[in-house]
Amino acid sequence: MMAAQIRRLVARVAAVVSEMNYAQRRLTILRAAPDRYLLNGNEAPSTYHEFLARTSGPMLHEPPASQRRPLGSSQ
């Protein structure tokens, strides 16, 4: 009984650490995005070159919907 509770606790802690790692990586990418430093960053790019410059940074791979787990699940 005690071992099962410890395993569940370790799994929850691992899930929290994983989520914090994801959030930190995502925040770093968003902070370094070129759109953040533009005067009119909410507007669409006016040229194709500007579009390419804005999207030149590393893109974070999002898993397909079939592989995502619902928010709040601890599995």
PDB file of N, CA, C, O and CB in Angstrom:
ATOM      1  N   MET A   1       0.835  -1.194   0.000  1.00  0.00           N
ATOM      2  CA  MET A   1       0.000   0.000   0.000  1.00  0.00           C
ATOM      3  C   MET A   1       0.878   1.256   0.000  1.00  0.00           C
ATOM      4  O   MET A   1       0.636   2.181  -0.776  1.00  0.00           O
ATOM      5  CB  MET A   1      -0.949  -0.001   1.222  1.00  0.00           C
ATOM      6  N   MET A   2       1.871   1.290   0.847  1.00  0.00           N
ATOM      7  CA  MET A   2       2.733   2.469   0.942  1.00  0.00           C
ATOM      8  C   MET A   2       3.531   2.662  -0.354  1.00  0.00           C
ATOM      9  O   MET A   2       3.734   3.799  -0.781  1.00  0.00           O
ATOM     10  CB  MET A   2       3.692   2.338   2.147  1.00  0.00           C
ATOM     11  N   ALA A   3       3.980   1.586  -0.978  1.00  0.00           N
ATOM     12  CA  ALA A   3       4.752   1.689  -2.217  1.00  0.00           C
ATOM     13  C   ALA A   3       3.902   2.279  -3.336  1.00  0.00           C
ATOM     14  O   ALA A   3       4.401   3.074  -4.133  1.00  0.00           O
ATOM     15  CB  ALA A   3       5.292   0.313  -2.632  1.00  0.00           C
ATOM     16  N   ALA A   4       2.649   1.909  -3.409  1.00  0.00           N
ATOM     17  CA  ALA A   4       1.761   2.437  -4.442  1.00  0.00           C
ATOM     18  C   ALA A   4       1.554   3.942  -4.260  1.00  0.00           C
ATOM     19  O   ALA A   4       1.531   4.687  -5.240  1.00  0.00           O
ATOM     20  CB  ALA A   4       0.407   1.706  -4.412  1.00  0.00           C
ATOM     21  N   GLN A   5       1.408   4.382  -3.038  1.00  0.00           N
ATOM     22  CA  GLN A   5       1.238   5.809  -2.769  1.00  0.00           C
ATOM     23  C   GLN A   5       2.499   6.586  -3.136  1.00  0.00           C
ATOM     24  O   GLN A   5       2.425   7.688  -3.680  1.00  0.00           O
ATOM     25  CB  GLN A   5       0.887   6.038  -1.294  1.00  0.00           C
ATOM     26  N   ILE A   6       3.643   6.006  -2.836  1.00  0.00           N
ATOM     27  CA  ILE A   6       4.909   6.670  -3.175  1.00  0.00           C
ATOM     28  C   ILE A   6       5.064   6.755  -4.685  1.00  0.00           C
ATOM     29  O   ILE A   6       5.504   7.783  -5.199  1.00  0.00           O
ATOM     30  CB  ILE A   6       6.111   5.918  -2.554  1.00  0.00           C
ATOM     31  N   ARG A   7       4.710   5.690  -5.408  1.00  0.00           N
ATOM     32  CA  ARG A   7       4.787   5.711  -6.869  1.00  0.00           C
ATOM     33  C   ARG A   7       3.881   6.787  -7.454  1.00  0.00           C
ATOM     34  O   ARG A   7       4.283   7.499  -8.374  1.00  0.00           O
ATOM     35  CB  ARG A   7       4.412   4.344  -7.442  1.00  0.00           C
ATOM     36  N   ARG A   8       2.661   6.913  -6.930  1.00  0.00           N
ATOM     37  CA  ARG A   8       1.741   7.943  -7.411  1.00  0.00           C
ATOM     38  C   ARG A   8       2.289   9.345  -7.135  1.00  0.00           C
ATOM     39  O   ARG A   8       2.181  10.237  -7.977  1.00  0.00           O
ATOM     40  CB  ARG A   8       0.364   7.775  -6.752  1.00  0.00           C
ATOM     41  N   LEU A   9       2.871   9.531  -5.960  1.00  0.00           N
ATOM     42  CA  LEU A   9       3.446  10.822  -5.607  1.00  0.00           C
ATOM     43  C   LEU A   9       4.614  11.163  -6.539  1.00  0.00           C
ATOM     44  O   LEU A   9       4.720  12.289  -7.025  1.00  0.00           O
ATOM     45  CB  LEU A   9       3.912  10.818  -4.138  1.00  0.00           C
ATOM     46  N   VAL A  10       5.477  10.192  -6.780  1.00  0.00           N
ATOM     47  CA  VAL A  10       6.609  10.409  -7.680  1.00  0.00           C
ATOM     48  C   VAL A  10       6.113  10.723  -9.087  1.00  0.00           C
ATOM     49  O   VAL A  10       6.674  11.594  -9.753  1.00  0.00           O
ATOM     50  CB  VAL A  10       7.535   9.175  -7.701  1.00  0.00           C
ATOM     51  N   ALA A  11       5.086  10.041  -9.548  1.00  0.00           N
ATOM     52  CA  ALA A  11       4.531  10.301 -10.875  1.00  0.00           C
ATOM     53  C   ALA A  11       3.956  11.715 -10.957  1.00  0.00           C
ATOM     54  O   ALA A  11       4.127  12.391 -11.971  1.00  0.00           O
ATOM     55  CB  ALA A  11       3.446   9.266 -11.215  1.00  0.00           C
ATOM     56  N   ARG A  12       3.284  12.164  -9.913  1.00  0.00           N
ATOM     57  CA  ARG A  12       2.726  13.519  -9.908  1.00  0.00           C
ATOM     58  C   ARG A  12       3.838  14.568  -9.908  1.00  0.00           C
ATOM     59  O   ARG A  12       3.756  15.566 -10.623  1.00  0.00           O
ATOM     60  CB  ARG A  12       1.811  13.718  -8.685  1.00  0.00           C
ATOM     61  N   VAL A  13       4.869  14.337  -9.108  1.00  0.00           N
ATOM     62  CA  VAL A  13       5.999  15.272  -9.072  1.00  0.00           C
ATOM     63  C   VAL A  13       6.671  15.320 -10.442  1.00  0.00           C
ATOM     64  O   VAL A  13       7.024  16.398 -10.922  1.00  0.00           O
ATOM     65  CB  VAL A  13       7.025  14.861  -7.975  1.00  0.00           C
ATOM     66  N   ALA A  14       6.851  14.164 -11.073  1.00  0.00           N
ATOM     67  CA  ALA A  14       7.453  14.120 -12.405  1.00  0.00           C
ATOM     68  C   ALA A  14       6.591  14.864 -13.415  1.00  0.00           C
ATOM     69  O   ALA A  14       7.126  15.554 -14.284  1.00  0.00           O
ATOM     70  CB  ALA A  14       7.658  12.670 -12.854  1.00  0.00           C
ATOM     71  N   ALA A  15       5.282  14.741 -13.324  1.00  0.00           N
ATOM     72  CA  ALA A  15       4.386  15.449 -14.234  1.00  0.00           C
ATOM     73  C   ALA A  15       4.480  16.957 -14.036  1.00  0.00           C
ATOM     74  O   ALA A  15       4.465  17.714 -15.007  1.00  0.00           O
ATOM     75  CB  ALA A  15       2.944  14.981 -14.032  1.00  0.00           C
ATOM     76  N   VAL A  16       4.577  17.394 -12.795  1.00  0.00           N
ATOM     77  CA  VAL A  16       4.709  18.824 -12.508  1.00  0.00           C
ATOM     78  C   VAL A  16       6.022  19.357 -13.057  1.00  0.00           C
ATOM     79  O   VAL A  16       6.050  20.424 -13.672  1.00  0.00           O
ATOM     80  CB  VAL A  16       4.620  19.087 -10.994  1.00  0.00           C
ATOM     81  N   VAL A  17       7.103  18.633 -12.845  1.00  0.00           N
ATOM     82  CA  VAL A  17       8.407  19.063 -13.353  1.00  0.00           C
ATOM     83  C   VAL A  17       8.393  19.105 -14.882  1.00  0.00           C
ATOM     84  O   VAL A  17       8.946  20.026 -15.483  1.00  0.00           O
ATOM     85  CB  VAL A  17       9.525  18.121 -12.849  1.00  0.00           C
ATOM     86  N   SER A  18       7.771  18.120 -15.503  1.00  0.00           N
ATOM     87  CA  SER A  18       7.670  18.097 -16.959  1.00  0.00           C
ATOM     88  C   SER A  18       6.880  19.298 -17.467  1.00  0.00           C
ATOM     89  O   SER A  18       7.276  19.925 -18.450  1.00  0.00           O
ATOM     90  CB  SER A  18       7.013  16.795 -17.429  1.00  0.00           C
ATOM     91  N   GLU A  19       5.793  19.618 -16.823  1.00  0.00           N
ATOM     92  CA  GLU A  19       4.972  20.765 -17.224  1.00  0.00           C
ATOM     93  C   GLU A  19       5.733  22.077 -17.038  1.00  0.00           C
ATOM     94  O   GLU A  19       5.636  22.974 -17.876  1.00  0.00           O
ATOM     95  CB  GLU A  19       3.664  20.796 -16.415  1.00  0.00           C
ATOM     96  N   MET A  20       6.484  22.193 -15.955  1.00  0.00           N
ATOM     97  CA  MET A  20       7.270  23.406 -15.735  1.00  0.00           C
ATOM     98  C   MET A  20       8.381  23.527 -16.779  1.00  0.00           C
ATOM     99  O   MET A  20       8.683  24.631 -17.233  1.00  0.00           O
ATOM    100  CB  MET A  20       7.870  23.408 -14.316  1.00  0.00           C
ATOM    101  N   ASN A  21       8.985  22.414 -17.160  1.00  0.00           N
ATOM    102  CA  ASN A  21      10.010  22.419 -18.192  1.00  0.00           C
ATOM    103  C   ASN A  21       9.422  22.884 -19.518  1.00  0.00           C
ATOM    104  O   ASN A  21      10.022  23.714 -20.202  1.00  0.00           O
ATOM    105  CB  ASN A  21      10.634  21.025 -18.341  1.00  0.00           C
ATOM    106  N   TYR A  22       8.262  22.363 -19.887  1.00  0.00           N
ATOM    107  CA  TYR A  22       7.581  22.775 -21.113  1.00  0.00           C
ATOM    108  C   TYR A  22       7.274  24.274 -21.072  1.00  0.00           C
ATOM    109  O   TYR A  22       7.514  24.986 -22.046  1.00  0.00           O
ATOM    110  CB  TYR A  22       6.280  21.962 -21.311  1.00  0.00           C
ATOM    111  N   ALA A  23       6.746  24.746 -19.949  1.00  0.00           N
ATOM    112  CA  ALA A  23       6.385  26.160 -19.832  1.00  0.00           C
ATOM    113  C   ALA A  23       7.621  27.051 -19.943  1.00  0.00           C
ATOM    114  O   ALA A  23       7.564  28.110 -20.568  1.00  0.00           O
ATOM    115  CB  ALA A  23       5.665  26.420 -18.501  1.00  0.00           C
ATOM    116  N   GLN A  24       8.724  26.636 -19.348  1.00  0.00           N
ATOM    117  CA  GLN A  24       9.948  27.431 -19.414  1.00  0.00           C
ATOM    118  C   GLN A  24      10.494  27.496 -20.841  1.00  0.00           C
ATOM    119  O   GLN A  24      10.912  28.560 -21.297  1.00  0.00           O
ATOM    120  CB  GLN A  24      11.007  26.851 -18.472  1.00  0.00           C
ATOM    121  N   ARG A  25      10.490  26.360 -21.547  1.00  0.00           N
ATOM    122  CA  ARG A  25      10.952  26.359 -22.938  1.00  0.00           C
ATOM    123  C   ARG A  25      10.059  27.236 -23.803  1.00  0.00           C
ATOM    124  O   ARG A  25      10.551  27.992 -24.641  1.00  0.00           O
ATOM    125  CB  ARG A  25      10.986  24.928 -23.496  1.00  0.00           C
ATOM    126  N   ARG A  26       8.762  27.138 -23.605  1.00  0.00           N
ATOM    127  CA  ARG A  26       7.807  27.929 -24.394  1.00  0.00           C
ATOM    128  C   ARG A  26       7.982  29.423 -24.124  1.00  0.00           C
ATOM    129  O   ARG A  26       7.948  30.232 -25.051  1.00  0.00           O
ATOM    130  CB  ARG A  26       6.357  27.501 -24.077  1.00  0.00           C
ATOM    131  N   LEU A  27       8.169  29.786 -22.864  1.00  0.00           N
ATOM    132  CA  LEU A  27       8.357  31.186 -22.500  1.00  0.00           C
ATOM    133  C   LEU A  27       9.636  31.742 -23.110  1.00  0.00           C
ATOM    134  O   LEU A  27       9.656  32.881 -23.577  1.00  0.00           O
ATOM    135  CB  LEU A  27       8.389  31.343 -20.982  1.00  0.00           C
ATOM    136  N   THR A  28      10.690  30.958 -23.110  1.00  0.00           N
ATOM    137  CA  THR A  28      11.947  31.389 -23.716  1.00  0.00           C
ATOM    138  C   THR A  28      11.764  31.650 -25.202  1.00  0.00           C
ATOM    139  O   THR A  28      12.264  32.648 -25.722  1.00  0.00           O
ATOM    140  CB  THR A  28      13.042  30.340 -23.492  1.00  0.00           C
ATOM    141  N   ILE A  29      11.055  30.766 -25.891  1.00  0.00           N
ATOM    142  CA  ILE A  29      10.811  30.950 -27.324  1.00  0.00           C
ATOM    143  C   ILE A  29       9.964  32.198 -27.565  1.00  0.00           C
ATOM    144  O   ILE A  29      10.243  32.966 -28.486  1.00  0.00           O
ATOM    145  CB  ILE A  29      10.113  29.706 -27.920  1.00  0.00           C
ATOM    146  N   LEU A  30       8.948  32.403 -26.758  1.00  0.00           N
ATOM    147  CA  LEU A  30       8.092  33.578 -26.946  1.00  0.00           C
ATOM    148  C   LEU A  30       8.827  34.873 -26.648  1.00  0.00           C
ATOM    149  O   LEU A  30       8.616  35.877 -27.328  1.00  0.00           O
ATOM    150  CB  LEU A  30       6.863  33.477 -26.065  1.00  0.00           C
ATOM    151  N   ARG A  31       9.689  34.858 -25.638  1.00  0.00           N
ATOM    152  CA  ARG A  31      10.450  36.066 -25.314  1.00  0.00           C
ATOM    153  C   ARG A  31      11.453  36.425 -26.394  1.00  0.00           C
ATOM    154  O   ARG A  31      11.753  37.602 -26.594  1.00  0.00           O
ATOM    155  CB  ARG A  31      11.168  35.889 -23.999  1.00  0.00           C
ATOM    156  N   ALA A  32      11.971  35.436 -27.086  1.00  0.00           N
ATOM    157  CA  ALA A  32      12.970  35.685 -28.122  1.00  0.00           C
ATOM    158  C   ALA A  32      12.352  35.907 -29.501  1.00  0.00           C
ATOM    159  O   ALA A  32      13.079  36.137 -30.467  1.00  0.00           O
ATOM    160  CB  ALA A  32      13.937  34.529 -28.184  1.00  0.00           C
ATOM    161  N   ALA A  33      11.044  35.844 -29.608  1.00  0.00           N
ATOM    162  CA  ALA A  33      10.374  35.990 -30.903  1.00  0.00           C
ATOM    163  C   ALA A  33      10.557  37.407 -31.446  1.00  0.00           C
ATOM    164  O   ALA A  33      10.414  38.379 -30.705  1.00  0.00           O
ATOM    165  CB  ALA A  33       8.872  35.657 -30.776  1.00  0.00           C
ATOM    166  N   PRO A  34      10.872  37.525 -32.735  1.00  0.00           N
ATOM    167  CA  PRO A  34      11.064  38.850 -33.329  1.00  0.00           C
ATOM    168  C   PRO A  34       9.819  39.743 -33.236  1.00  0.00           C
ATOM    169  O   PRO A  34       9.958  40.962 -33.137  1.00  0.00           O
ATOM    170  CB  PRO A  34      11.466  38.699 -34.778  1.00  0.00           C
ATOM    171  N   ASP A  35       8.625  39.179 -33.266  1.00  0.00           N
ATOM    172  CA  ASP A  35       7.399  39.983 -33.171  1.00  0.00           C
ATOM    173  C   ASP A  35       7.328  40.783 -31.877  1.00  0.00           C
ATOM    174  O   ASP A  35       6.680  41.829 -31.833  1.00  0.00           O
ATOM    175  CB  ASP A  35       6.179  39.086 -33.278  1.00  0.00           C
ATOM    176  N   ARG A  36       7.965  40.318 -30.855  1.00  0.00           N
ATOM    177  CA  ARG A  36       7.914  41.009 -29.571  1.00  0.00           C
ATOM    178  C   ARG A  36       8.600  42.370 -29.635  1.00  0.00           C
ATOM    179  O   ARG A  36       8.250  43.276 -28.880  1.00  0.00           O
ATOM    180  CB  ARG A  36       8.557  40.154 -28.489  1.00  0.00           C
ATOM    181  N   TYR A  37       9.558  42.516 -30.517  1.00  0.00           N
ATOM    182  CA  TYR A  37      10.355  43.739 -30.573  1.00  0.00           C
ATOM    183  C   TYR A  37       9.949  44.677 -31.709  1.00  0.00           C
ATOM    184  O   TYR A  37      10.652  45.651 -31.978  1.00  0.00           O
ATOM    185  CB  TYR A  37      11.806  43.385 -30.716  1.00  0.00           C
ATOM    186  N   LEU A  38       8.841  44.406 -32.373  1.00  0.00           N
ATOM    187  CA  LEU A  38       8.354  45.267 -33.438  1.00  0.00           C
ATOM    188  C   LEU A  38       7.431  46.339 -32.871  1.00  0.00           C
ATOM    189  O   LEU A  38       6.782  46.141 -31.845  1.00  0.00           O
ATOM    190  CB  LEU A  38       7.627  44.444 -34.509  1.00  0.00           C
ATOM    191  N   LEU A  39       7.386  47.472 -33.557  1.00  0.00           N
ATOM    192  CA  LEU A  39       6.488  48.540 -33.110  1.00  0.00           C
ATOM    193  C   LEU A  39       5.027  48.151 -33.307  1.00  0.00           C
ATOM    194  O   LEU A  39       4.186  48.429 -32.452  1.00  0.00           O
ATOM    195  CB  LEU A  39       6.789  49.842 -33.863  1.00  0.00           C
ATOM    196  N   ASN A  40       4.726  47.510 -34.429  1.00  0.00           N
ATOM    197  CA  ASN A  40       3.362  47.082 -34.733  1.00  0.00           C
ATOM    198  C   ASN A  40       3.341  45.563 -34.891  1.00  0.00           C
ATOM    199  O   ASN A  40       3.000  45.052 -35.958  1.00  0.00           O
ATOM    200  CB  ASN A  40       2.826  47.782 -36.021  1.00  0.00           C
ATOM    201  N   GLY A  41       3.697  44.860 -33.855  1.00  0.00           N
ATOM    202  CA  GLY A  41       3.805  43.409 -33.916  1.00  0.00           C
ATOM    203  C   GLY A  41       2.501  42.676 -34.114  1.00  0.00           C
ATOM    204  O   GLY A  41       2.497  41.517 -34.528  1.00  0.00           O
ATOM    205  N   ASN A  42       1.391  43.335 -33.824  1.00  0.00           N
ATOM    206  CA  ASN A  42       0.086  42.691 -33.986  1.00  0.00           C
ATOM    207  C   ASN A  42      -0.417  42.741 -35.421  1.00  0.00           C
ATOM    208  O   ASN A  42      -1.392  42.074 -35.766  1.00  0.00           O
ATOM    209  CB  ASN A  42      -0.926  43.343 -33.076  1.00  0.00           C
ATOM    210  N   GLU A  43       0.249  43.530 -36.256  1.00  0.00           N
ATOM    211  CA  GLU A  43      -0.167  43.640 -37.651  1.00  0.00           C
ATOM    212  C   GLU A  43       0.490  42.546 -38.482  1.00  0.00           C
ATOM    213  O   GLU A  43       1.552  42.029 -38.134  1.00  0.00           O
ATOM    214  CB  GLU A  43       0.185  45.029 -38.218  1.00  0.00           C
ATOM    215  N   ALA A  44      -0.162  42.207 -39.580  1.00  0.00           N
ATOM    216  CA  ALA A  44       0.387  41.202 -40.485  1.00  0.00           C
ATOM    217  C   ALA A  44       1.647  41.757 -41.152  1.00  0.00           C
ATOM    218  O   ALA A  44       1.752  42.966 -41.357  1.00  0.00           O
ATOM    219  CB  ALA A  44      -0.666  40.783 -41.553  1.00  0.00           C
ATOM    220  N   PRO A  45       2.588  40.903 -41.488  1.00  0.00           N
ATOM    221  CA  PRO A  45       3.785  41.373 -42.192  1.00  0.00           C
ATOM    222  C   PRO A  45       3.410  41.953 -43.563  1.00  0.00           C
ATOM    223  O   PRO A  45       2.502  41.459 -44.231  1.00  0.00           O
ATOM    224  CB  PRO A  45       4.806  40.215 -42.357  1.00  0.00           C
ATOM    225  N   SER A  46       4.116  42.994 -43.960  1.00  0.00           N
ATOM    226  CA  SER A  46       3.771  43.654 -45.226  1.00  0.00           C
ATOM    227  C   SER A  46       4.436  43.005 -46.429  1.00  0.00           C
ATOM    228  O   SER A  46       3.965  43.171 -47.554  1.00  0.00           O
ATOM    229  CB  SER A  46       4.155  45.113 -45.170  1.00  0.00           C
ATOM    230  N   THR A  47       5.512  42.276 -46.219  1.00  0.00           N
ATOM    231  CA  THR A  47       6.191  41.607 -47.332  1.00  0.00           C
ATOM    232  C   THR A  47       6.461  40.150 -46.965  1.00  0.00           C
ATOM    233  O   THR A  47       6.416  39.759 -45.799  1.00  0.00           O
ATOM    234  CB  THR A  47       7.518  42.335 -47.692  1.00  0.00           C
ATOM    235  N   TYR A  48       6.739  39.375 -47.984  1.00  0.00           N
ATOM    236  CA  TYR A  48       7.083  37.965 -47.756  1.00  0.00           C
ATOM    237  C   TYR A  48       8.396  37.859 -46.992  1.00  0.00           C
ATOM    238  O   TYR A  48       8.550  36.981 -46.144  1.00  0.00           O
ATOM    239  CB  TYR A  48       7.181  37.200 -49.098  1.00  0.00           C
ATOM    240  N   HIS A  49       9.340  38.742 -47.285  1.00  0.00           N
ATOM    241  CA  HIS A  49      10.623  38.734 -46.573  1.00  0.00           C
ATOM    242  C   HIS A  49      10.409  38.982 -45.071  1.00  0.00           C
ATOM    243  O   HIS A  49      11.030  38.325 -44.235  1.00  0.00           O
ATOM    244  CB  HIS A  49      11.578  39.807 -47.165  1.00  0.00           C
ATOM    245  N   GLU A  50       9.541  39.918 -44.742  1.00  0.00           N
ATOM    246  CA  GLU A  50       9.244  40.197 -43.336  1.00  0.00           C
ATOM    247  C   GLU A  50       8.570  38.985 -42.670  1.00  0.00           C
ATOM    248  O   GLU A  50       8.838  38.677 -41.508  1.00  0.00           O
ATOM    249  CB  GLU A  50       8.338  41.448 -43.217  1.00  0.00           C
ATOM    250  N   PHE A  51       7.707  38.315 -43.409  1.00  0.00           N
ATOM    251  CA  PHE A  51       7.073  37.103 -42.887  1.00  0.00           C
ATOM    252  C   PHE A  51       8.121  36.050 -42.558  1.00  0.00           C
ATOM    253  O   PHE A  51       8.078  35.439 -41.490  1.00  0.00           O
ATOM    254  CB  PHE A  51       6.057  36.544 -43.898  1.00  0.00           C
ATOM    255  N   LEU A  52       9.066  35.835 -43.475  1.00  0.00           N
ATOM    256  CA  LEU A  52      10.116  34.848 -43.236  1.00  0.00           C
ATOM    257  C   LEU A  52      11.000  35.248 -42.062  1.00  0.00           C
ATOM    258  O   LEU A  52      11.432  34.387 -41.295  1.00  0.00           O
ATOM    259  CB  LEU A  52      10.966  34.666 -44.487  1.00  0.00           C
ATOM    260  N   ALA A  53      11.272  36.526 -41.914  1.00  0.00           N
ATOM    261  CA  ALA A  53      12.108  36.994 -40.807  1.00  0.00           C
ATOM    262  C   ALA A  53      11.419  36.758 -39.462  1.00  0.00           C
ATOM    263  O   ALA A  53      12.075  36.423 -38.476  1.00  0.00           O
ATOM    264  CB  ALA A  53      12.437  38.487 -40.978  1.00  0.00           C
ATOM    265  N   ARG A  54      10.122  36.930 -39.425  1.00  0.00           N
ATOM    266  CA  ARG A  54       9.386  36.739 -38.164  1.00  0.00           C
ATOM    267  C   ARG A  54       9.300  35.270 -37.771  1.00  0.00           C
ATOM    268  O   ARG A  54       9.259  34.950 -36.583  1.00  0.00           O
ATOM    269  CB  ARG A  54       7.979  37.318 -38.281  1.00  0.00           C
ATOM    270  N   THR A  55       9.274  34.385 -38.743  1.00  0.00           N
ATOM    271  CA  THR A  55       9.109  32.963 -38.433  1.00  0.00           C
ATOM    272  C   THR A  55      10.417  32.192 -38.525  1.00  0.00           C
ATOM    273  O   THR A  55      10.401  30.965 -38.626  1.00  0.00           O
ATOM    274  CB  THR A  55       8.093  32.344 -39.364  1.00  0.00           C
ATOM    275  N   SER A  56      11.538  32.882 -38.493  1.00  0.00           N
ATOM    276  CA  SER A  56      12.815  32.207 -38.671  1.00  0.00           C
ATOM    277  C   SER A  56      13.301  31.513 -37.404  1.00  0.00           C
ATOM    278  O   SER A  56      14.206  30.681 -37.475  1.00  0.00           O
ATOM    279  CB  SER A  56      13.848  33.192 -39.133  1.00  0.00           C
ATOM    280  N   GLY A  57      12.736  31.825 -36.272  1.00  0.00           N
ATOM    281  CA  GLY A  57      13.174  31.212 -35.017  1.00  0.00           C
ATOM    282  C   GLY A  57      12.747  29.768 -34.915  1.00  0.00           C
ATOM    283  O   GLY A  57      11.979  29.279 -35.744  1.00  0.00           O
ATOM    284  N   PRO A  58      13.249  29.079 -33.890  1.00  0.00           N
ATOM    285  CA  PRO A  58      12.883  27.668 -33.723  1.00  0.00           C
ATOM    286  C   PRO A  58      11.408  27.522 -33.352  1.00  0.00           C
ATOM    287  O   PRO A  58      10.897  28.224 -32.479  1.00  0.00           O
ATOM    288  CB  PRO A  58      13.763  27.010 -32.646  1.00  0.00           C
ATOM    289  N   MET A  59      10.754  26.617 -34.021  1.00  0.00           N
ATOM    290  CA  MET A  59       9.350  26.356 -33.736  1.00  0.00           C
ATOM    291  C   MET A  59       9.247  25.178 -32.775  1.00  0.00           C
ATOM    292  O   MET A  59       9.961  24.185 -32.917  1.00  0.00           O
ATOM    293  CB  MET A  59       8.559  26.075 -35.043  1.00  0.00           C
ATOM    294  N   LEU A  60       8.377  25.293 -31.822  1.00  0.00           N
ATOM    295  CA  LEU A  60       8.169  24.237 -30.854  1.00  0.00           C
ATOM    296  C   LEU A  60       7.231  23.200 -31.449  1.00  0.00           C
ATOM    297  O   LEU A  60       6.136  23.535 -31.902  1.00  0.00           O
ATOM    298  CB  LEU A  60       7.608  24.798 -29.532  1.00  0.00           C
ATOM    299  N   HIS A  61       7.653  21.953 -31.449  1.00  0.00           N
ATOM    300  CA  HIS A  61       6.825  20.892 -32.013  1.00  0.00           C
ATOM    301  C   HIS A  61       5.661  20.595 -31.075  1.00  0.00           C
ATOM    302  O   HIS A  61       5.859  20.275 -29.903  1.00  0.00           O
ATOM    303  CB  HIS A  61       7.662  19.616 -32.263  1.00  0.00           C
ATOM    304  N   GLU A  62       4.475  20.702 -31.591  1.00  0.00           N
ATOM    305  CA  GLU A  62       3.278  20.355 -30.842  1.00  0.00           C
ATOM    306  C   GLU A  62       2.847  18.952 -31.249  1.00  0.00           C
ATOM    307  O   GLU A  62       2.752  18.667 -32.443  1.00  0.00           O
ATOM    308  CB  GLU A  62       2.136  21.390 -31.089  1.00  0.00           C
ATOM    309  N   PRO A  63       2.583  18.069 -30.291  1.00  0.00           N
ATOM    310  CA  PRO A  63       2.144  16.728 -30.660  1.00  0.00           C
ATOM    311  C   PRO A  63       0.739  16.761 -31.267  1.00  0.00           C
ATOM    312  O   PRO A  63      -0.040  17.669 -30.980  1.00  0.00           O
ATOM    313  CB  PRO A  63       2.172  15.802 -29.434  1.00  0.00           C
ATOM    314  N   PRO A  64       0.417  15.776 -32.102  1.00  0.00           N
ATOM    315  CA  PRO A  64      -0.929  15.727 -32.668  1.00  0.00           C
ATOM    316  C   PRO A  64      -1.978  15.550 -31.572  1.00  0.00           C
ATOM    317  O   PRO A  64      -1.673  15.061 -30.484  1.00  0.00           O
ATOM    318  CB  PRO A  64      -1.038  14.590 -33.692  1.00  0.00           C
ATOM    319  N   ALA A  65      -3.183  15.940 -31.861  1.00  0.00           N
ATOM    320  CA  ALA A  65      -4.258  15.888 -30.868  1.00  0.00           C
ATOM    321  C   ALA A  65      -4.468  14.480 -30.328  1.00  0.00           C
ATOM    322  O   ALA A  65      -4.828  14.315 -29.162  1.00  0.00           O
ATOM    323  CB  ALA A  65      -5.553  16.402 -31.471  1.00  0.00           C
ATOM    324  N   SER A  66      -4.250  13.473 -31.150  1.00  0.00           N
ATOM    325  CA  SER A  66      -4.465  12.100 -30.693  1.00  0.00           C
ATOM    326  C   SER A  66      -3.437  11.688 -29.631  1.00  0.00           C
ATOM    327  O   SER A  66      -3.677  10.746 -28.876  1.00  0.00           O
ATOM    328  CB  SER A  66      -4.404  11.135 -31.881  1.00  0.00           C
ATOM    329  N   GLN A  67      -2.306  12.376 -29.569  1.00  0.00           N
ATOM    330  CA  GLN A  67      -1.269  12.023 -28.604  1.00  0.00           C
ATOM    331  C   GLN A  67      -1.241  12.945 -27.394  1.00  0.00           C
ATOM    332  O   GLN A  67      -0.511  12.689 -26.436  1.00  0.00           O
ATOM    333  CB  GLN A  67       0.072  12.038 -29.273  1.00  0.00           C
ATOM    334  N   ARG A  68      -2.025  14.009 -27.429  1.00  0.00           N
ATOM    335  CA  ARG A  68      -2.069  14.914 -26.279  1.00  0.00           C
ATOM    336  C   ARG A  68      -2.967  14.343 -25.207  1.00  0.00           C
ATOM    337  O   ARG A  68      -3.939  13.644 -25.494  1.00  0.00           O
ATOM    338  CB  ARG A  68      -2.557  16.312 -26.694  1.00  0.00           C
ATOM    339  N   ARG A  69      -2.633  14.645 -23.984  1.00  0.00           N
ATOM    340  CA  ARG A  69      -3.509  14.228 -22.890  1.00  0.00           C
ATOM    341  C   ARG A  69      -4.280  15.461 -22.405  1.00  0.00           C
ATOM    342  O   ARG A  69      -3.800  16.587 -22.542  1.00  0.00           O
ATOM    343  CB  ARG A  69      -2.687  13.567 -21.714  1.00  0.00           C
ATOM    344  N   PRO A  70      -5.432  15.256 -21.859  1.00  0.00           N
ATOM    345  CA  PRO A  70      -6.226  16.396 -21.392  1.00  0.00           C
ATOM    346  C   PRO A  70      -5.513  17.139 -20.266  1.00  0.00           C
ATOM    347  O   PRO A  70      -4.781  16.534 -19.483  1.00  0.00           O
ATOM    348  CB  PRO A  70      -7.609  15.926 -20.919  1.00  0.00           C
ATOM    349  N   LEU A  71      -5.728  18.441 -20.189  1.00  0.00           N
ATOM    350  CA  LEU A  71      -5.139  19.230 -19.116  1.00  0.00           C
ATOM    351  C   LEU A  71      -5.629  18.712 -17.767  1.00  0.00           C
ATOM    352  O   LEU A  71      -6.804  18.384 -17.599  1.00  0.00           O
ATOM    353  CB  LEU A  71      -5.483  20.728 -19.284  1.00  0.00           C
ATOM    354  N   GLY A  72      -4.721  18.645 -16.827  1.00  0.00           N
ATOM    355  CA  GLY A  72      -5.088  18.216 -15.483  1.00  0.00           C
ATOM    356  C   GLY A  72      -5.011  16.723 -15.269  1.00  0.00           C
ATOM    357  O   GLY A  72      -5.178  16.261 -14.141  1.00  0.00           O
ATOM    358  N   SER A  73      -4.762  15.946 -16.321  1.00  0.00           N
ATOM    359  CA  SER A  73      -4.656  14.500 -16.116  1.00  0.00           C
ATOM    360  C   SER A  73      -3.271  14.193 -15.559  1.00  0.00           C
ATOM    361  O   SER A  73      -2.294  14.845 -15.927  1.00  0.00           O
ATOM    362  CB  SER A  73      -4.913  13.712 -17.448  1.00  0.00           C
ATOM    363  N   SER A  74      -3.187  13.225 -14.692  1.00  0.00           N
ATOM    364  CA  SER A  74      -1.932  12.929 -14.009  1.00  0.00           C
ATOM    365  C   SER A  74      -1.280  11.670 -14.549  1.00  0.00           C
ATOM    366  O   SER A  74      -0.441  11.083 -13.865  1.00  0.00           O
ATOM    367  CB  SER A  74      -2.166  12.788 -12.520  1.00  0.00           C
ATOM    368  N   GLN A  75      -1.629  11.239 -15.735  1.00  0.00           N
ATOM    369  CA  GLN A  75      -1.031  10.019 -16.287  1.00  0.00           C
ATOM    370  C   GLN A  75       0.096  10.323 -17.201  1.00  0.00           C
ATOM    371  O   GLN A  75       0.709   9.408 -17.750  1.00  0.00           O
ATOM    372  CB  GLN A  75      -2.047   9.206 -17.013  1.00  0.00           C
TER     373      GLN A  75
END
